[in-house]
Amino acid sequence: MGISDIEFQKGLKFVLAAEGGYTNDPDDPGGPTNKGIIQAEYDLFRKEGGLAEQSVRYITEEEASAIYYQKYWLAAHCNGLLYGLNIVQMDCAVNMGVGTAIKILCRTLRIPEAVQFTPALSDAVHKLDGDTVAIKKVINGYLAARKRWYIAIVLRRPLSHRFLKGWFNRIAALSSLVNEVPT
């Protein structure tokens, strides 16, 4: 198992704990969800695998892991990011979508926004390599940008206000997880 695999497992463990089990909250636009995977995403995963649809209530940890690896870790280019930033990116992609995670990363790095990983974004990330202080600054800026994004969600959709404390707690826990960037 390589370093990126170990970091994915660390991110996955965090995401699974943060997302929890089965829910079908009428105020959550994702609808039925289990282990953070919404029903529509699970249906697509099973269809792509030649499997019959079933309730997301029955998703296995192996299925959730495969979805998180392919649809979030790789899709959000977490495998090419520095330690800490990769886990923050994965969690944001899971919670807000891959395009939004990439957009927030661009904003944090002060480069033109994109919803797909671009050469400019790759260059900006690689300029951080080896600069522990800069990496921590980017991680903290990213997490602050997520807080602002959540507030904007609540302003657009006031029923989401009841999720705000949980979202902020998630960011605090994520900050604690990744605050030690290896030198």
One Martini backbone bead per residue (centre of mass of N, CA, C, O) as a GRO file, in nm:
protein
  183
    1MET     BB    1   0.095   0.037   0.024
    2GLY     BB    2   0.066   0.358  -0.032
    3ILE     BB    3   0.045   0.673   0.070
    4SER     BB    4  -0.220   0.742  -0.075
    5ASP     BB    5  -0.376   0.500   0.046
    6ILE     BB    6  -0.348   0.584   0.341
    7GLU     BB    7  -0.485   0.860   0.302
    8PHE     BB    8  -0.751   0.755   0.203
    9GLN     BB    9  -0.822   0.591   0.457
   10LYS     BB   10  -0.824   0.836   0.643
   11GLY     BB   11  -1.045   0.989   0.490
   12LEU     BB   12  -1.261   0.768   0.497
   13LYS     BB   13  -1.290   0.749   0.801
   14PHE     BB   14  -1.388   1.035   0.836
   15VAL     BB   15  -1.632   1.036   0.645
   16LEU     BB   16  -1.792   0.802   0.773
   17ALA     BB   17  -1.820   0.941   1.049
   18ALA     BB   18  -1.956   1.207   0.944
   19GLU     BB   19  -2.201   1.071   0.783
   20GLY     BB   20  -2.296   0.797   0.860
   21GLY     BB   21  -2.594   0.674   0.823
   22TYR     BB   22  -2.910   0.647   0.768
   23THR     BB   23  -3.103   0.883   0.564
   24ASN     BB   24  -3.429   1.092   0.520
   25ASP     BB   25  -3.425   1.413   0.483
   26PRO     BB   26  -3.638   1.664   0.378
   27ASP     BB   27  -3.398   1.900   0.405
   28ASP     BB   28  -3.236   1.709   0.213
   29PRO     BB   29  -3.160   1.706  -0.126
   30GLY     BB   30  -3.034   1.402  -0.141
   31GLY     BB   31  -3.187   1.217   0.026
   32PRO     BB   32  -3.125   0.913   0.038
   33THR     BB   33  -2.873   0.807   0.287
   34ASN     BB   34  -2.547   0.629   0.306
   35LYS     BB   35  -2.238   0.694   0.402
   36GLY     BB   36  -2.291   0.957   0.201
   37ILE     BB   37  -2.471   0.805  -0.005
   38ILE     BB   38  -2.675   0.848  -0.256
   39GLN     BB   39  -2.907   0.690  -0.432
   40ALA     BB   40  -2.828   0.778  -0.722
   41GLU     BB   41  -2.529   0.693  -0.694
   42TYR     BB   42  -2.580   0.397  -0.628
   43ASP     BB   43  -2.733   0.321  -0.881
   44LEU     BB   44  -2.501   0.380  -1.077
   45PHE     BB   45  -2.293   0.188  -0.958
   46ARG     BB   46  -2.459  -0.071  -0.999
   47LYS     BB   47  -2.503  -0.044  -1.301
   48GLU     BB   48  -2.195  -0.036  -1.382
   49GLY     BB   49  -2.174  -0.339  -1.231
   50GLY     BB   50  -2.440  -0.512  -1.309
   51LEU     BB   51  -2.649  -0.429  -1.090
   52ALA     BB   52  -2.906  -0.413  -0.897
   53GLU     BB   53  -3.117  -0.230  -0.758
   54GLN     BB   54  -3.102  -0.063  -0.432
   55SER     BB   55  -3.103   0.032  -0.135
   56VAL     BB   56  -2.886   0.238   0.040
   57ARG     BB   57  -2.923   0.091   0.310
   58TYR     BB   58  -2.732  -0.167   0.177
   59ILE     BB   59  -2.465  -0.057   0.181
   60THR     BB   60  -2.136  -0.117   0.170
   61GLU     BB   61  -1.818  -0.051   0.255
   62GLU     BB   62  -1.699  -0.137  -0.018
   63GLU     BB   63  -1.879   0.040  -0.192
   64ALA     BB   64  -1.815   0.309  -0.061
   65SER     BB   65  -1.511   0.299  -0.114
   66ALA     BB   66  -1.527   0.287  -0.424
   67ILE     BB   67  -1.676   0.551  -0.460
   68TYR     BB   68  -1.477   0.738  -0.313
   69TYR     BB   69  -1.234   0.679  -0.489
   70GLN     BB   70  -1.349   0.741  -0.777
   71LYS     BB   71  -1.562   1.001  -0.724
   72TYR     BB   72  -1.340   1.165  -0.531
   73TRP     BB   73  -1.039   1.115  -0.504
   74LEU     BB   74  -0.981   1.113  -0.813
   75ALA     BB   75  -1.172   1.341  -0.923
   76ALA     BB   76  -1.023   1.559  -0.709
   77HIS     BB   77  -0.707   1.492  -0.698
   78CYS     BB   78  -0.593   1.380  -0.418
   79ASN     BB   79  -0.345   1.201  -0.518
   80GLY     BB   80  -0.191   1.501  -0.598
   81LEU     BB   81  -0.184   1.588  -0.307
   82LEU     BB   82  -0.106   1.701  -0.018
   83TYR     BB   83  -0.092   1.650   0.289
   84GLY     BB   84  -0.425   1.725   0.402
   85LEU     BB   85  -0.537   1.847   0.142
   86ASN     BB   86  -0.653   1.576   0.040
   87ILE     BB   87  -0.861   1.537   0.272
   88VAL     BB   88  -1.008   1.805   0.242
   89GLN     BB   89  -1.092   1.759  -0.052
   90MET     BB   90  -1.254   1.502  -0.013
   91ASP     BB   91  -1.460   1.608   0.191
   92CYS     BB   92  -1.570   1.830   0.008
   93ALA     BB   93  -1.660   1.652  -0.227
   94VAL     BB   94  -1.865   1.494  -0.061
   95ASN     BB   95  -2.029   1.746   0.065
   96MET     BB   96  -2.026   1.943  -0.231
   97GLY     BB   97  -1.854   1.843  -0.455
   98VAL     BB   98  -1.612   1.841  -0.688
   99GLY     BB   99  -1.643   2.123  -0.818
  100THR     BB  100  -1.647   2.280  -0.551
  101ALA     BB  101  -1.374   2.187  -0.444
  102ILE     BB  102  -1.211   2.308  -0.677
  103LYS     BB  103  -1.309   2.597  -0.644
  104ILE     BB  104  -1.204   2.637  -0.353
  105LEU     BB  105  -0.910   2.581  -0.417
  106CYS     BB  106  -0.873   2.814  -0.611
  107ARG     BB  107  -0.945   3.040  -0.418
  108THR     BB  108  -0.725   2.975  -0.208
  109LEU     BB  109  -0.489   3.004  -0.442
  110ARG     BB  110  -0.557   3.246  -0.632
  111ILE     BB  111  -0.715   3.133  -0.886
  112PRO     BB  112  -0.885   3.056  -1.136
  113GLU     BB  113  -1.179   2.930  -1.165
  114ALA     BB  114  -1.281   2.583  -1.135
  115VAL     BB  115  -1.433   2.239  -1.193
  116GLN     BB  116  -1.153   2.151  -1.292
  117PHE     BB  117  -0.856   2.020  -1.328
  118THR     BB  118  -0.575   2.221  -1.380
  119PRO     BB  119  -0.265   2.328  -1.457
  120ALA     BB  120  -0.276   2.574  -1.265
  121LEU     BB  121  -0.350   2.410  -1.016
  122SER     BB  122  -0.113   2.218  -1.016
  123ASP     BB  123   0.104   2.437  -0.992
  124ALA     BB  124   0.006   2.565  -0.725
  125VAL     BB  125   0.043   2.308  -0.556
  126HIS     BB  126   0.352   2.247  -0.624
  127LYS     BB  127   0.461   2.514  -0.486
  128LEU     BB  128   0.416   2.387  -0.185
  129ASP     BB  129   0.632   2.193  -0.182
  130GLY     BB  130   0.787   2.184   0.142
  131ASP     BB  131   0.581   2.414   0.263
  132THR     BB  132   0.439   2.395   0.559
  133VAL     BB  133   0.323   2.676   0.606
  134ALA     BB  134   0.166   2.700   0.338
  135ILE     BB  135  -0.009   2.452   0.373
  136LYS     BB  136  -0.153   2.541   0.631
  137LYS     BB  137  -0.270   2.799   0.509
  138VAL     BB  138  -0.441   2.660   0.295
  139ILE     BB  139  -0.608   2.481   0.477
  140ASN     BB  140  -0.731   2.713   0.646
  141GLY     BB  141  -0.853   2.862   0.402
  142TYR     BB  142  -1.033   2.633   0.307
  143LEU     BB  143  -1.203   2.603   0.566
  144ALA     BB  144  -1.307   2.896   0.562
  145ALA     BB  145  -1.448   2.873   0.286
  146ARG     BB  146  -1.650   2.659   0.376
  147LYS     BB  147  -1.796   2.829   0.581
  148ARG     BB  148  -1.896   3.039   0.378
  149TRP     BB  149  -2.055   2.838   0.206
  150TYR     BB  150  -2.255   2.750   0.423
  151ILE     BB  151  -2.375   3.028   0.472
  152ALA     BB  152  -2.482   3.059   0.182
  153ILE     BB  153  -2.676   2.826   0.196
  154VAL     BB  154  -2.852   2.939   0.427
  155LEU     BB  155  -2.936   3.198   0.276
  156ARG     BB  156  -3.081   3.033   0.041
  157ARG     BB  157  -3.155   2.785   0.270
  158PRO     BB  158  -3.287   2.813   0.575
  159LEU     BB  159  -3.337   2.507   0.654
  160SER     BB  160  -3.013   2.457   0.682
  161HIS     BB  161  -2.940   2.574   0.964
  162ARG     BB  162  -2.945   2.297   1.128
  163PHE     BB  163  -2.650   2.213   0.990
  164LEU     BB  164  -2.425   2.416   1.073
  165LYS     BB  165  -2.300   2.296   1.330
  166GLY     BB  166  -2.211   2.030   1.196
  167TRP     BB  167  -2.029   2.156   0.980
  168PHE     BB  168  -1.839   2.299   1.181
  169ASN     BB  169  -1.755   2.042   1.332
  170ARG     BB  170  -1.629   1.907   1.087
  171ILE     BB  171  -1.407   2.117   1.043
  172ALA     BB  172  -1.273   2.087   1.318
  173ALA     BB  173  -1.204   1.786   1.289
  174LEU     BB  174  -1.039   1.815   1.030
  175SER     BB  175  -0.827   2.005   1.142
  176SER     BB  176  -0.720   1.806   1.355
  177LEU     BB  177  -0.633   1.582   1.157
  178VAL     BB  178  -0.441   1.791   0.955
  179ASN     BB  179  -0.241   1.980   1.132
  180GLU     BB  180  -0.017   1.761   1.071
  181VAL     BB  181   0.237   1.832   0.862
  182PRO     BB  182   0.467   1.685   0.710
  183THR     BB  183   0.828   1.740   0.655
   0.00000   0.00000   0.00000
